[in-house]
């Protein structure tokens, strides 16, 4: 199919140089030519890496902004005041030691990350981490592939 498209494009350009312009059926080949142009944009690994990283960042940060703007107030926990009291801390430490206190504080903090406006900041931070991770992994793989291709292209001794 692509050979047919390339031949018809080649025939169009050759014909136009000699004063003959054979018509190209755009309804038949228009989409494939457009797809070939798009494919040629993404064949460069650096451009592909930048584009995907940008897409990850835009999707994540837009999602975080939507969450932030639509977030309501965090629901009131009836036991929140009790869990903050010294009596609760004393009883928890008596039953489970300092490790239980630390685990409770960690659990309370982690549960708070997934509610209201804090969720928007959590999504934004996770988005930045994922985009940076993808970028660094993709560029290191690309550099490794380039170095291997240079090693293979060098004439052997």
C-alpha positions in Angstrom: 0.0 0.0 0.0 2.7 2.4 0.9 4.7 1.5 -2.2 1.6 2.4 -4.2 1.4 5.8 -2.4 5.1 6.5 -2.9 4.8 5.5 -6.6 1.8 7.8 -7.2 3.5 10.7 -5.4 6.7 10.1 -7.3 4.7 9.9 -10.6 2.9 13.1 -9.6 6.2 15.0 -9.1 7.9 13.5 -12.2 4.8 14.3 -14.3 4.6 17.9 -12.9 8.2 18.5 -14.0 7.4 17.6 -17.6 4.2 19.7 -17.7 2.0 16.8 -17.0 0.1 16.6 -13.8 -1.6 13.3 -13.3 -4.3 13.7 -10.6 -3.9 12.0 -7.2 -7.0 10.6 -5.7 -6.9 12.5 -2.3 -9.8 10.5 -1.0 -7.8 7.4 -1.5 -4.3 8.5 -0.5 -4.9 11.7 1.6 -5.1 10.0 5.0 -2.1 7.8 4.3 0.1 10.7 3.3 -1.0 12.6 6.5 -0.2 9.5 8.6 3.2 9.2 6.9 4.0 12.8 7.9 2.9 12.2 11.5 5.0 9.0 11.6 8.0 10.8 10.3 7.7 13.3 13.2 7.8 10.6 15.8 10.7 8.6 14.2 13.2 10.9 16.0 13.7 9.4 19.4 14.4 12.7 21.1 11.2 14.3 19.7 9.2 11.2 20.7 10.7 11.4 24.2 9.9 15.1 24.6 6.4 14.7 23.2 5.5 11.8 25.5 7.0 13.5 28.6 5.0 16.7 27.7 1.8 14.7 27.3 2.3 13.0 30.7 2.9 16.3 32.3 -0.1 18.1 30.7 -2.5 15.2 31.5 -1.4 14.9 35.1 -1.2 18.6 35.8 -4.6 19.3 34.2 -6.1 16.5 36.2 -4.6 17.9 39.4 -6.0 21.4 38.5 -9.4 19.9 38.0 -9.3 18.0 41.2 -8.1 21.2 43.1 -10.9 23.3 41.6 -13.7 20.7 42.3 -12.5 19.5 45.7 -14.9 20.1 48.5 -14.2 20.3 52.1 -12.8 17.2 53.7 -15.4 15.4 55.7 -15.3 15.7 59.4 -14.0 12.6 61.2 -15.9 12.2 64.5 -12.9 10.4 66.1 -10.3 13.0 64.9 -10.4 15.0 68.1 -10.1 11.8 70.2 -7.1 10.6 68.1 -5.3 13.9 68.6 -5.8 13.8 72.4 -3.0 12.9 74.9 -5.2 10.2 76.4 -5.3 8.4 73.0 -1.6 8.7 72.5 -0.9 7.4 76.0 -3.2 4.4 75.6 -1.8 3.6 72.2 1.8 3.9 73.4 0.9 1.7 76.4 -0.6 -1.0 74.2 1.8 -0.9 71.2 4.8 1.2 72.2 6.5 4.0 70.3 6.2 2.0 67.0 2.4 2.0 67.3 2.5 5.8 67.8 4.7 6.3 64.7 2.5 3.9 62.7 -0.7 5.7 63.7 0.9 9.1 62.7 2.0 7.6 59.4 -1.4 6.1 58.7 -3.1 9.4 59.5 -0.8 11.4 57.3 -1.1 8.9 54.4 -4.9 8.8 54.6 -4.9 12.6 54.4 -3.1 12.6 51.1 -6.1 11.2 49.3 -8.8 13.7 50.2 -9.8 17.1 49.1 -7.2 19.7 47.9 -4.4 17.6 49.2 -5.3 15.0 46.6 -4.6 17.5 43.8 -1.1 18.2 45.2 -0.5 14.4 45.5 -1.5 13.9 41.8 0.7 16.7 40.7 3.8 15.3 42.6 3.1 11.8 41.3 2.8 13.2 37.7 6.1 15.0 38.0 7.8 11.9 39.3 6.4 9.7 36.6 7.3 12.2 33.8 10.8 12.7 35.1 11.3 8.9 35.5 10.1 8.3 32.0 12.3 11.1 30.6 15.4 9.8 32.3 14.8 6.2 31.4 13.9 7.0 27.8 17.0 9.2 27.3 19.3 6.7 28.9 18.0 3.9 26.7 18.3 6.2 23.6 21.9 7.0 24.5 22.7 3.4 25.1 21.3 2.5 21.7 23.3 5.3 20.0 26.5 4.1 21.7 25.9 0.5 20.6 25.2 1.6 17.0 28.4 3.7 17.0 30.4 0.7 18.3 28.9 -1.6 15.6 29.5 1.0 12.8 33.2 1.3 13.6 35.4 -0.8 11.3 36.9 -3.8 13.1 40.7 -4.3 13.5 
